[in-house]
Amino acid sequence: MPYYDFPYSIVSLHYILNIKQLKLMNKPVLFLLIGLLFVSCDQKDLNENIVVESVTVNYLQNPLGLDDRQPSITWTMSSKGKNKRQSAYQIRVADTEIKLKENKNITWDSGKLSSSQNTQVRYDGPALKSGQQCYFQIKVWDENDTASDWSETHFWTIGLLAKEDWKADWISFKTTDSGVSDSLFLPAASYLRKPFSVSEKIKRATLYVTSLGVFEMSLNGQKIGEDLLTPGWTDYTKRIYYKTYDLSEGLQDGTNVLGSILGDGWYSGYVGPKELSNPRNRELYGLQPALFCQLEIEYESGKKESIVSDESWKGSEGPIFYADLLMGTGYNANLELTDWDKPTYSDTDWSNVQLHKGSQGILQAYPGNSIQVYDELEPVAITQPKEGTFIFDLGQNFAGHARLKVSGNKNDTIVMRFGERLHPDGTLMTENLRFARATDTYILKGGEMEEWEPKFTYHGFQYVEVTGLKTAPDTSTITGIAFGSSIPMNSSFTSSDPMLNRLYENVCWTQRSNFMEVPTDSPQRDERLGWLGDVQIFSKSALYNANLGAFNGKWFADVRDAQYDFGAYSTFAPRPYPELVWYSPGWMEAGVMVPYNTYKFYKDTKMIEKHYESMTRFMEYHIEKSSETDYFYPENSWTEVGPKGGFGDWLSMTEKHLAHDIMASMYYQYTLKIMAEMSEAIGKNTAAKRYRDIYNISVKNFIAHYINEERKFVIDETAYGDGKGYFEGEKGFTGHTQSAYATAIYFDLFPENLKQQAGGHLVQLIEANDYLPSSGILGIRQLLPALAAIGRSDLANRILLNKDYPSWGFQIENGATTIWERWNSYTPEKGFNGAMNAKMNSFNHYAFGAFSQYLFSEIAGIATEDAGFNTIKIQPHLGNHKLTHVAATYESINGPIKSSWSIKNDRFYLEVHIPVNTIAKIHIPNKNNGQIKENGKLVDQKSLKSSTIKKNYSVLIRGSGDYNFESNIETLKDPMK
């Protein structure tokens, strides 16, 4: 380092003491002074050193049982200095922590690699083996080649990689349905147990376990892990995921017992709407659940032993007399099998298990985020709408179940029903549950206070109706247990508007409620399917809110498994109805768009590589179909799908439907564009060029066909005839809607002059609609960002903060704590809007929550210019100045990115935090390119650049660190408009 960059070096003594004084100084004093100066120097450097912070492997912290032979390692860094960058890194891996610490017998040492890469670094050592442990540390060097300390020790383990590693059998125990008079078939859960002995000192014990259905495992009476509804949902005919648990600390000398409870789950329980399935609507994959597990024990002596599921296990029915995802759970405490999974229990009355045929699906390590509890809620009110019926209001709509705490007499029966809303008379509204019974039953054993939580079910609810209580309840009687896929949701957004803050909270609650193993459409009714259209609209919002790398990666496999042989993606994934052929433009493009969004947020090329063949087949389907019509879709192009045209701009509030074929064309064109980008990212440049060439032809012909001289979307309405076969086709069709123009602008399909003219039409439509949205599910995400893109964030904010019907604010004004499925899910005039909305109505549905990406990307102004937020764009859109303060943090793959701004009269204040190893282009609102203060000092005007994107913005490029800025802005006379 040059001395002039070393403020506390010995050279600096010249500015404190002249040479003569140095010569005359007492030597001990001189040495003490020099020593203190060097300590100061070292302390300053230490404070500015890079520190390796959070570390993940395949997006997970210290994951167990991976079957990825080249797992991806990612780390974030921190430093108190500014402009800190990584110039090199080193990773070393060993099979024990001791070897790693002593740096002996290292499995893989990358050596010092000159690279700034800190995300998606793939393991590149010797081939990994089944059951292998991998402990590792990371060291980095900064821009001055100063090394960090080694990181804390992290680890991953490898699962069972080969078919021959498995010694277990599939086993099951057939149970009965005790409710013979009931129209539903609801068999009891099965209880399985296996005693075994341990006589030596344990070095390591690892359980590999899965089921057809859902399982809960225990060891010596203690539940194993915190997961619920494990191992989740897949197309069991194609893949089955197993979970890995470390039981090294749980085994004891002598006799031990493995226990398992099995429920029907998605495998043999009720799944989806009744009209989509067979008459029973259950047993879509198999008739009864089965267990498959293997406990690998390694002793200190070197001996190894396997305890596996086989015919030596025993089974029984127990207190859970029914357990179903949709219908609920029943529990008879009088039938409890006390200590059934402990060594002291006698199972002489139990029966032998049966071997189960299993499945043709391949066994794979679970790659996603397991379902776990994340919150508990106490009632905010208890009402009694009629004698003996109590309603517990938990104050928040969510997904999960309720814990019951009650005392009473033997055989007293408590029935709990669940719903999202109440009727005007205070009774529970359950019409929108449709076929889902959503009812839990508990039969008391009597005596002391009893506490119970159901297993193997979940409900979407805010209200719990309880009957059967013999004494008045209190707030401890019912506790809401909220759970969902254990996805880190560390981002935040707050503003000066309380309604907007509540709206963002609603989005987060809705996301948590519906990211339940797969991205579902709603958690309360009989659907709960992974609808592609909903998630592609909400995808970017979801990615801003949470770390979805593992969750999305798991679901992409479901999407591939559900893809039709001819290339189209199914309307939902998984697809439990093998005979159903159901796909739709705007929905099926999620198979390309959600992976693309994930790539843009995480720069995960491995994900593209895994999914590329599937995406290619989908694009070939589109290209072949559109080749007959000049690579776009003119009117009435989708007559082969049901309903005709697909679902279109579903739930829009327009007088006529937006022509399905306009949206189909634009979604197709957008996938061509992003497929080109993803192809280039993995080196497939020839494919990228082909996609771009087809894209250019498609857009040119699309514009020529659908845009008239006034630059409006126009269609040939006669092409649709009387609309028969289209959903609500009798309404007729048009091209001139908010969704049409917003989509063209958001997907950036038009040249600049046409984009501005389309923007003009969009503005006119909004003004004519009293500044309210009319877009449906396929267009709503695009609306606010499109307005910002044409310089009208004032209109975007006015729509966002509007409380009139229909709007997001209207939902808040009417008690919403999650996002509604429909603009008219409820109105004071029509209530729940009659029979149609009773069947098609959810108050916890994230599609219309897609506006929330606008909160981060435009209002707070946090976006990425590349893939992975390495080059960050900070560009706040101030809108109509109704918001005077905004603070947002996005937890990027590189670390937290913060943007906080406020307005005071004509002054704008911005605070940002930029993570280590990134740079930011900070666009500061700045009237007439005036002076800007940075950290209280005027910025050199020569370093300011005028924004080529927006007028009245100045651009500064900064590296990592914390910054604050001040500038002058225009004062708006009427911020309400």
Rosetta blueprint (number, residue, H / E / L):
1 M L
2 P L
3 Y H
4 Y H
5 D H
6 F L
7 P L
8 Y L
9 S L
10 I H
11 V H
12 S H
13 L H
14 H H
15 Y H
16 I L
17 L L
18 N L
19 I H
20 K H
21 Q H
22 L H
23 K H
24 L H
25 M L
26 N L
27 K H
28 P H
29 V H
30 L H
31 F H
32 L H
33 L H
34 I H
35 G H
36 L H
37 L H
38 F H
39 V H
40 S H
41 C H
42 D H
43 Q H
44 K H
45 D H
46 L H
47 N H
48 E H
49 N L
50 I L
51 V E
52 V E
53 E E
54 S E
55 V E
56 T E
57 V E
58 N L
59 Y L
60 L E
61 Q L
62 N L
63 P L
64 L L
65 G L
66 L E
67 D L
68 D L
69 R L
70 Q L
71 P L
72 S E
73 I E
74 T E
75 W E
76 T E
77 M E
78 S E
79 S L
80 K L
81 G L
82 K L
83 N L
84 K L
85 R L
86 Q E
87 S E
88 A E
89 Y E
90 Q E
91 I E
92 R E
93 V E
94 A E
95 D L
96 T L
97 E H
98 I H
99 K H
100 L H
101 K H
102 E H
103 N L
104 K L
105 N L
106 I L
107 T L
108 W E
109 D E
110 S L
111 G L
112 K L
113 L E
114 S E
115 S L
116 S L
117 Q L
118 N L
119 T L
120 Q L
121 V E
122 R E
123 Y L
124 D L
125 G L
126 P L
127 A L
128 L L
129 K L
130 S L
131 G L
132 Q L
133 Q E
134 C E
135 Y E
136 F E
137 Q E
138 I E
139 K E
140 V E
141 W E
142 D E
143 E L
144 N L
145 D L
146 T L
147 A E
148 S L
149 D L
150 W L
151 S L
152 E L
153 T L
154 H E
155 F E
156 W E
157 T E
158 I E
159 G L
160 L L
161 L L
162 A L
163 K H
164 E H
165 D H
166 W L
167 K L
168 A L
169 D L
170 W L
171 I E
172 S E
173 F L
174 K L
175 T L
176 T L
177 D L
178 S L
179 G L
180 V L
181 S L
182 D L
183 S L
184 L L
185 F L
186 L L
187 P L
188 A L
189 A L
190 S E
191 Y E
192 L E
193 R E
194 K E
195 P E
196 F E
197 S E
198 V E
199 S L
200 E L
201 K L
202 I E
203 K E
204 R E
205 A E
206 T E
207 L E
208 Y E
209 V E
210 T E
211 S E
212 L E
213 G L
214 V E
215 F E
216 E E
217 M E
218 S E
219 L E
220 N L
221 G L
222 Q E
223 K E
224 I L
225 G L
226 E L
227 D L
228 L E
229 L L
230 T E
231 P L
232 G L
233 W L
234 T L
235 D L
236 Y L
237 T L
238 K L
239 R E
240 I E
241 Y E
242 Y E
243 K E
244 T E
245 Y E
246 D E
247 L L
248 S L
249 E L
250 G L
251 L L
252 Q L
253 D L
254 G E
255 T E
256 N E
257 V E
258 L E
259 G E
260 S E
261 I E
262 L E
263 G E
264 D L
265 G H
266 W H
267 Y H
268 S H
269 G L
270 Y L
271 V L
272 G L
273 P L
274 K H
275 E H
276 L H
277 S L
278 N L
279 P L
280 R L
281 N L
282 R L
283 E L
284 L L
285 Y L
286 G L
287 L L
288 Q L
289 P L
290 A E
291 L E
292 F E
293 C E
294 Q E
295 L E
296 E E
297 I E
298 E E
299 Y E
300 E L
301 S L
302 G L
303 K L
304 K E
305 E E
306 S E
307 I E
308 V E
309 S L
310 D L
311 E L
312 S L
313 W L
314 K E
315 G E
316 S E
317 E E
318 G L
319 P L
320 I E
321 F E
322 Y E
323 A E
324 D E
325 L L
326 L L
327 M L
328 G E
329 T E
330 G E
331 Y E
332 N E
333 A H
334 N H
335 L H
336 E L
337 L L
338 T L
339 D L
340 W L
341 D L
342 K L
343 P L
344 T L
345 Y L
346 S L
347 D L
348 T L
349 D L
350 W L
351 S E
352 N E
353 V L
354 Q E
355 L E
356 H L
357 K L
358 G L
359 S L
360 Q L
361 G L
362 I E
363 L E
364 Q E
365 A E
366 Y L
367 P L
368 G L
369 N L
370 S L
371 I E
372 Q E
373 V E
374 Y E
375 D E
376 E E
377 L E
378 E L
379 P L
380 V L
381 A E
382 I E
383 T E
384 Q E
385 P E
386 K E
387 E L
388 G L
389 T E
390 F E
391 I E
392 F E
393 D E
394 L E
395 G E
396 Q E
397 N E
398 F E
399 A E
400 G E
401 H E
402 A E
403 R E
404 L E
405 K E
406 V E
407 S L
408 G L
409 N L
410 K L
411 N L
412 D L
413 T E
414 I E
415 V E
416 M E
417 R E
418 F E
419 G E
420 E L
421 R E
422 L E
423 H L
424 P L
425 D L
426 G L
427 T L
428 L E
429 M E
430 T L
431 E H
432 N H
433 L H
434 R L
435 F L
436 A L
437 R L
438 A L
439 T E
440 D E
441 T E
442 Y E
443 I E
444 L L
445 K L
446 G L
447 G L
448 E L
449 M L
450 E E
451 E E
452 W E
453 E L
454 P L
455 K L
456 F L
457 T L
458 Y L
459 H E
460 G E
461 F E
462 Q E
463 Y E
464 V E
465 E E
466 V E
467 T E
468 G L
469 L L
470 K L
471 T L
472 A L
473 P L
474 D L
475 T L
476 S L
477 T L
478 I E
479 T E
480 G E
481 I E
482 A E
483 F E
484 G E
485 S E
486 S L
487 I L
488 P L
489 M L
490 N L
491 S L
492 S E
493 F E
494 T E
495 S E
496 S L
497 D L
498 P H
499 M H
500 L H
501 N H
502 R H
503 L H
504 Y H
505 E H
506 N H
507 V H
508 C H
509 W H
510 T H
511 Q H
512 R H
513 S H
514 N H
515 F E
516 M L
517 E L
518 V L
519 P E
520 T L
521 D L
522 S L
523 P L
524 Q L
525 R L
526 D L
527 E L
528 R L
529 L L
530 G L
531 W E
532 L H
533 G H
534 D H
535 V H
536 Q H
537 I H
538 F H
539 S H
540 K H
541 S H
542 A H
543 L H
544 Y H
545 N H
546 A L
547 N L
548 L L
549 G H
550 A H
551 F H
552 N H
553 G H
554 K H
555 W H
556 F H
557 A H
558 D H
559 V H
560 R H
561 D H
562 A H
563 Q L
564 Y L
565 D L
566 F L
567 G L
568 A L
569 Y L
570 S L
571 T L
572 F E
573 A L
574 P L
575 R L
576 P L
577 Y L
578 P L
579 E L
580 L L
581 V L
582 W L
583 Y L
584 S L
585 P L
586 G L
587 W L
588 M L
589 E L
590 A H
591 G H
592 V H
593 M H
594 V H
595 P H
596 Y H
597 N H
598 T H
599 Y H
600 K H
601 F H
602 Y H
603 K L
604 D L
605 T H
606 K H
607 M H
608 I H
609 E H
610 K H
611 H H
612 Y H
613 E H
614 S H
615 M H
616 T H
617 R H
618 F H
619 M H
620 E H
621 Y H
622 H H
623 I H
624 E H
625 K H
626 S H
627 S H
628 E H
629 T H
630 D L
631 Y L
632 F L
633 Y L
634 P L
635 E L
636 N L
637 S L
638 W L
639 T L
640 E L
641 V L
642 G L
643 P L
644 K L
645 G L
646 G L
647 F L
648 G L
649 D L
650 W L
651 L L
652 S L
653 M L
654 T L
655 E L
656 K L
657 H E
658 L E
659 A L
660 H H
661 D H
662 I H
663 M H
664 A H
665 S H
666 M H
667 Y H
668 Y H
669 Q H
670 Y H
671 T H
672 L H
673 K H
674 I H
675 M H
676 A H
677 E H
678 M H
679 S H
680 E H
681 A H
682 I L
683 G L
684 K L
685 N H
686 T H
687 A H
688 A H
689 K H
690 R H
691 Y H
692 R H
693 D H
694 I H
695 Y H
696 N H
697 I H
698 S H
699 V H
700 K H
701 N H
702 F H
703 I H
704 A H
705 H H
706 Y H
707 I E
708 N L
709 E L
710 E L
711 R L
712 K L
713 F E
714 V L
715 I L
716 D L
717 E H
718 T H
719 A H
720 Y H
721 G L
722 D L
723 G L
724 K L
725 G L
726 Y L
727 F L
728 E L
729 G H
730 E H
731 K H
732 G L
733 F E
734 T E
735 G L
736 H L
737 T L
738 Q H
739 S H
740 A H
741 Y H
742 A H
743 T H
744 A H
745 I H
746 Y H
747 F L
748 D L
749 L L
750 F L
751 P L
752 E H
753 N H
754 L H
755 K H
756 Q H
757 Q H
758 A H
759 G H
760 G H
761 H H
762 L H
763 V H
764 Q H
765 L H
766 I H
767 E H
768 A H
769 N L
770 D L
771 Y L
772 L L
773 P L
774 S L
775 S L
776 G L
777 I L
778 L L
779 G L
780 I H
781 R H
782 Q H
783 L H
784 L H
785 P H
786 A H
787 L H
788 A H
789 A H
790 I L
791 G L
792 R L
793 S H
794 D H
795 L H
796 A H
797 N H
798 R H
799 I H
800 L H
801 L H
802 N L
803 K L
804 D L
805 Y L
806 P L
807 S L
808 W H
809 G H
810 F H
811 Q H
812 I H
813 E H
814 N L
815 G L
816 A L
817 T L
818 T L
819 I L
820 W L
821 E L
822 R L
823 W L
824 N L
825 S L
826 Y L
827 T E
828 P L
829 E L
830 K L
831 G E
832 F L
833 N L
834 G H
835 A H
836 M H
837 N H
838 A H
839 K H
840 M L
841 N L
842 S L
843 F L
844 N L
845 H L
846 Y L
847 A H
848 F H
849 G H
850 A H
851 F H
852 S H
853 Q H
854 Y H
855 L H
856 F H
857 S H
858 E H
859 I H
860 A L
861 G L
862 I E
863 A E
864 T E
865 E L
866 D L
867 A L
868 G L
869 F L
870 N L
871 T E
872 I E
873 K E
874 I E
875 Q L
876 P L
877 H L
878 L L
879 G L
880 N L
881 H L
882 K L
883 L L
884 T L
885 H E
886 V E
887 A E
888 A E
889 T E
890 Y E
891 E E
892 S E
893 I L
894 N L
895 G E
896 P E
897 I E
898 K E
899 S E
900 S E
901 W E
902 S E
903 I E
904 K E
905 N L
906 D L
907 R E
908 F E
909 Y E
910 L E
911 E E
912 V E
913 H E
914 I E
915 P L
916 V L
917 N L
918 T L
919 I E
920 A E
921 K E
922 I E
923 H E
924 I E
925 P E
926 N L
927 K H
928 N H
929 N H
930 G L
931 Q L
932 I L
933 K E
934 E E
935 N L
936 G L
937 K E
938 L E
939 V L
940 D L
941 Q H
942 K H
943 S H
944 L L
945 K E
946 S E
947 S L
948 T L
949 I L
950 K L
951 K L
952 N L
953 Y E
954 S E
955 V E
956 L E
957 I E
958 R E
959 G L
960 S L
961 G E
962 D E
963 Y E
964 N E
965 F E
966 E E
967 S E
968 N E
969 I L
970 E L
971 T L
972 L L
973 K L
974 D L
975 P L
976 M L
977 K L
